[in-house]
């Protein structure tokens, strides 16, 4: 018998890929709740929500804001979810800093609304999965030789931006709710996710879209900053593994577990577009002390095994964009 799973924010970038994987298993009735909100001007003319809906032909959709508890109650009562995965949030770090009221509403308040709606309607799920962020760690710790240490789940959480602060508050809300209502949960912390259907002006999309349009690839500073670039399909698989096999009430890093510099990323894009130039941009006042994350806990607990290195992921992403004429319309 199929189980009901509700994806709040299931038409967003990561939510969509997770919904595709869940739909393909045929083990779940996938119900998607999404406000279909556009926070920035996309670099593509086509509305991504429409395209994603067409690709998710076996899902049930509700176009509503998670802050609307009355409408949300109707959905929860009707479908009585066995599992709930919460993706819904303003998904862009710099936009959250610019629009802090919107960030509070669409990151913190929306998740509190979901938990309160479950509680008020006495709906008990088997497990709630909250998609948090590596930004909750803030600056990574350093060893005695001043080298950055890959962040493990037990590293102190000291977020230094609004996005990370609200994500951490949501983690705390979930822990409180789970304890008071005897509900199991997992918290997932991704990092630098990229791949098909990402239109949130993250660095991989910007570099590739510029290259497709024969524009320069512009580095911030000297491009030495390293990030744990994670291909979205690896993350989607890991989310489902965590839901089904992860130890209850644990936090997991789900990333590639390897750091690549921004300059390395730029060179990989240039390898596909040899005529494009890589140029240095303006120096930025602050750069976060970050590197890759420690994913050994997820590997040990449920066999998480990301397979897509950055070069393979970048090439797959480029192939997708070109074959669908996303930026050369």
KOLTORPA-781951 format. One record per residue (C-alpha): z negated, y, x negated. Coordinates in Angstrom, 3 decimals. Each point is the difference from the previous one (the first is absolute). Layout:
% residues N
       up    north     east
        Z        Y        X
...
END
This chain:
% residues 329
       up    north     east
    0.000    0.000    0.000
    0.955    3.403   -1.333
   -2.738    2.465   -0.857
    0.154    3.674    0.913
    0.018    2.482   -2.862
    0.013    3.759    0.437
    1.412    2.178   -2.762
   -1.166    3.596    0.305
    2.675    1.974   -1.827
    2.286   -3.025   -0.024
    3.184    2.106   -0.120
   -1.028    1.752   -3.196
    1.281   -1.032   -3.409
   -2.455   -2.792   -0.860
   -0.745   -0.843    3.625
    3.668   -0.655    0.704
    0.382   -2.445   -2.882
   -3.174   -1.796    1.010
    1.236   -0.233    3.585
    3.268   -1.508   -1.236
   -1.866   -2.698   -1.917
   -2.307   -0.749    2.938
    2.941   -0.144    2.399
    1.771   -2.484   -2.273
   -2.952   -2.438   -0.034
    0.200   -0.445    3.790
   -3.788   -0.524    0.014
   -0.852    3.355    1.520
    0.742    2.263    2.920
    0.444    3.284   -1.868
   -1.051    3.120    1.893
    0.736    3.331   -1.664
   -1.800    3.237    0.808
    1.558    3.019   -1.699
    0.195    3.737    0.714
    3.332    0.130   -1.897
   -1.130    3.248   -1.610
    2.135    1.751   -2.599
   -2.148    1.840   -2.545
    2.765    1.247   -2.291
    3.725    0.628    0.090
    1.656   -3.267   -0.987
    2.741   -0.075   -2.603
    2.035   -2.144    2.384
    1.488    1.182    3.294
   -0.648   -3.178    1.970
   -3.367   -0.427    1.725
   -1.643   -2.947   -1.767
   -2.120   -0.928    3.013
    3.087   -0.767    2.075
    1.469   -2.204   -2.752
   -3.262   -1.862   -0.523
   -0.374   -0.703    3.721
    3.467   -1.518    0.068
   -0.966   -2.337   -2.853
   -3.229   -1.058    1.723
    1.626   -1.494    3.061
   -2.836   -2.393    0.872
   -2.872    2.477   -0.036
   -1.658    1.935    2.807
   -0.148    3.781   -0.498
   -2.327    2.721    1.223
    0.847    3.565   -0.967
   -3.469    1.533    0.006
   -2.484    1.783   -2.228
   -3.024   -2.038   -1.095
   -2.129    3.046    0.813
    0.810   -0.537    3.691
   -2.789   -2.399    0.911
    0.985   -0.289    3.660
    3.505   -1.271   -0.732
   -1.255   -2.038   -2.928
   -2.517   -1.715    2.286
    2.808   -1.090    2.313
    1.826   -1.647   -2.912
   -3.095   -1.721   -1.392
   -1.115   -1.288    3.396
    3.482   -1.294    0.822
    0.610   -1.798   -3.297
   -3.536   -0.908   -1.176
    0.919   -0.116   -3.700
   -1.065   -2.939   -2.135
    0.718    2.158   -3.056
    0.452    3.716   -0.549
    1.559    1.622   -3.066
   -0.393    3.757   -0.322
    2.760    1.803   -1.911
    0.051    3.193    2.077
   -0.627    3.093   -2.106
    1.597    3.062   -1.468
    1.581   -1.955   -2.887
    0.627    2.719   -2.602
   -2.674    1.079   -2.491
    1.330    3.506   -0.680
    0.612    0.650    3.708
   -3.605   -0.955    0.792
   -1.160    2.603   -2.527
    2.230    2.662    1.580
   -0.914   -0.860    3.616
   -3.623   -1.066   -0.073
   -0.573    0.314    3.747
    2.937   -2.306    0.690
   -1.266   -2.366   -2.691
   -3.396   -0.218    1.661
    1.564   -0.609    3.413
    2.594   -2.549   -1.069
   -1.953   -1.873   -2.687
   -3.699    0.102    0.876
   -0.139    0.870    3.706
    2.786   -2.371    1.010
   -1.725   -2.975   -1.607
   -3.359    0.939    1.496
    1.769    0.173    3.374
    1.334   -3.544   -0.460
   -3.441   -1.385   -0.860
   -1.689    1.868    2.846
    2.610   -1.257    2.460
   -0.578   -3.592   -1.082
   -3.749    0.480    0.243
   -0.012    1.740    3.373
    2.206   -2.700    1.525
   -1.999   -2.809   -1.645
    3.132   -1.431   -1.600
   -0.817   -2.346   -2.865
    2.713   -0.745   -2.519
   -0.075   -2.822   -2.520
    0.584    2.494   -2.777
    0.916    3.644   -0.582
    2.113    0.910   -3.031
   -0.173    3.601   -1.175
    2.725    1.258   -2.342
   -1.827    2.386   -2.296
    1.230    1.350   -3.352
   -0.608   -0.143   -3.730
   -0.638    3.742    0.285
   -3.571   -0.823    1.030
   -0.737   -0.773   -3.669
    0.838    3.495   -1.195
    0.244    0.111   -3.784
   -0.115   -3.421   -1.616
   -2.770   -0.870   -2.421
    0.502   -0.126   -3.784
   -1.255   -2.437   -2.613
   -1.808    0.871   -3.218
    3.339    0.679   -1.704
    1.000    2.425    2.775
    2.570   -2.363    1.500
    0.435   -0.065    3.768
   -1.456   -3.107    1.631
    1.947   -1.660    2.853
   -1.950    0.674    3.186
   -1.757   -2.999    1.539
   -1.404    0.028    3.508
   -3.536    0.554   -1.299
    0.926    3.169   -1.892
   -1.905    3.006    1.390
    1.982    1.875    2.650
    0.212    3.695   -0.807
    3.101    1.389    1.726
    1.125    3.411   -1.196
    2.398    0.933    2.813
   -0.128    0.228    3.782
    2.177   -3.063    0.513
   -2.288   -2.226   -2.066
   -3.138    1.471    1.558
    1.150   -0.699    3.552
    1.159   -3.494   -0.900
   -3.431   -0.741   -1.461
   -1.723    1.362    3.094
    2.145   -2.365    2.081
   -1.138   -2.917   -2.164
   -3.608    0.993    0.716
    0.720    0.269    3.738
    1.431   -3.510    0.009
   -2.994   -1.447   -1.841
   -2.349    1.626    2.503
    2.008   -1.201    2.986
    0.299   -3.543   -1.355
   -3.724   -0.262   -0.630
   -0.960    1.350    3.423
    2.494   -2.170    1.872
    0.007   -3.192   -2.095
    3.722    0.308   -0.733
    1.687   -1.087   -3.224
    2.135    2.363   -2.037
    1.976    0.496   -3.183
    0.814    3.248   -1.762
    3.223    0.190   -2.012
    0.642    2.529   -2.755
    3.712    0.328   -0.923
    1.534    2.287   -2.626
    3.335    1.812   -0.455
    1.848   -2.055    2.608
    3.806    0.360    0.036
    3.068   -1.684    1.412
    2.412    0.002    2.950
   -0.932    2.235    2.928
   -2.276    2.322   -1.990
    0.868    3.589    0.917
   -3.252    1.716   -0.942
    1.271    1.788   -3.122
   -1.788   -2.226   -2.465
    1.230    0.030   -3.562
    2.185   -3.135    0.155
    1.878    1.248    3.054
    0.455    3.464   -1.513
    1.413   -1.353   -3.265
    2.384   -2.396    1.726
    1.195    2.440    2.663
    0.705    2.599   -2.691
    1.941   -2.552   -2.040
    2.092   -1.121    2.980
    0.915    3.655    0.594
    0.722    0.538   -3.723
   -2.947    2.362   -0.486
   -2.359    0.120   -2.969
   -3.100   -2.194   -0.119
   -2.819    2.470   -0.672
   -3.193   -1.200   -1.651
   -3.386    1.633    0.440
   -1.397    0.765   -3.442
    1.379   -2.605   -2.440
    0.029   -2.968    2.394
   -2.757   -1.845   -1.845
   -2.231   -0.485    3.051
   -0.200   -3.702    0.889
   -0.214   -1.308    3.563
   -0.340   -3.449    1.522
    3.339   -0.006    1.848
   -0.133   -2.626    2.760
    3.053   -1.283    1.837
   -0.566    0.219    3.729
    0.969   -3.599    0.808
   -2.567   -1.321   -2.486
   -2.635    2.152    1.687
    1.011   -1.139    3.506
   -0.290   -3.656   -1.027
   -3.380    0.709   -1.576
   -1.297    1.702    3.133
    0.819   -3.054    2.103
   -1.492   -2.349   -2.596
   -3.161    2.094   -0.025
   -0.228   -0.047    3.795
    0.433   -3.768    0.187
   -1.727   -1.170   -3.188
   -2.054    2.860   -1.436
   -3.764   -0.355   -0.130
   -1.657    1.820    2.851
   -1.385    3.490   -0.549
    1.521    0.459   -3.445
    2.039    2.776   -1.602
    3.221   -0.860   -1.827
    2.377    1.863   -2.302
    3.555   -0.995    0.926
    2.365    1.389   -2.618
    2.354   -1.272   -2.677
   -2.854    0.104   -2.508
    2.115    1.590   -2.731
    0.535    3.596   -1.042
    3.353    1.693   -0.586
    0.475    3.599   -1.120
    1.939    2.511    2.070
    2.444    0.275   -2.895
    0.587   -3.762    0.075
    0.717    0.284    3.725
    2.474    2.828   -0.625
    1.800   -2.037   -2.655
    0.330   -2.979    2.337
    1.676    2.250    2.571
    2.250    1.517   -2.671
    1.080   -3.504   -1.040
    1.667   -0.284    3.415
    1.364    3.562   -0.104
    0.914    0.640   -3.675
    1.431    3.482    0.629
   -3.265    1.335    1.424
   -2.200    2.015   -2.347
   -3.774   -0.323   -0.452
   -1.614    3.394   -0.602
   -3.588    1.139   -0.466
   -1.453    2.150    2.752
   -2.933    2.393    0.136
   -3.392   -0.929   -1.345
   -2.579   -0.663    2.690
   -3.532    1.362   -0.180
   -1.658   -3.359    0.638
    1.056   -3.617   -0.400
   -2.166   -2.798    1.267
   -1.289   -2.477   -2.530
    1.500   -3.102    1.542
    1.539   -3.287   -1.048
    0.559   -3.370    1.676
   -2.490   -1.891    2.168
   -1.774   -3.291   -0.599
    1.336   -2.508    2.557
   -1.791   -3.107   -1.275
   -2.281   -0.144    3.045
    2.925   -0.285    2.445
    1.702   -2.541   -2.260
   -3.114   -2.160   -0.132
   -1.010    0.300    3.651
    3.321   -0.531    1.780
    2.741   -0.477   -2.569
    1.475    3.489    0.056
    2.988   -0.084   -2.335
    2.214    3.116   -0.071
    3.399   -1.002   -1.357
    1.959    3.238   -0.212
   -0.140    1.901   -3.283
    0.967    3.659    0.106
    3.560   -0.397   -1.279
    0.812   -2.737    2.533
   -1.588    2.010    2.798
    1.831    3.188   -0.926
    3.336   -1.828   -0.050
   -0.683   -1.617    3.387
   -0.974    3.375    1.431
    3.171    1.630   -1.372
    2.161   -2.810    1.421
   -1.603    0.471    3.429
    0.532    3.760    0.013
    3.613   -0.235   -1.136
    0.938   -2.830    2.377
   -1.448    1.945    2.921
    1.437    3.372   -1.133
   -3.451    1.545    0.303
    0.513    3.026   -2.299
    3.769    0.323   -0.187
    0.740    0.581    3.651
END
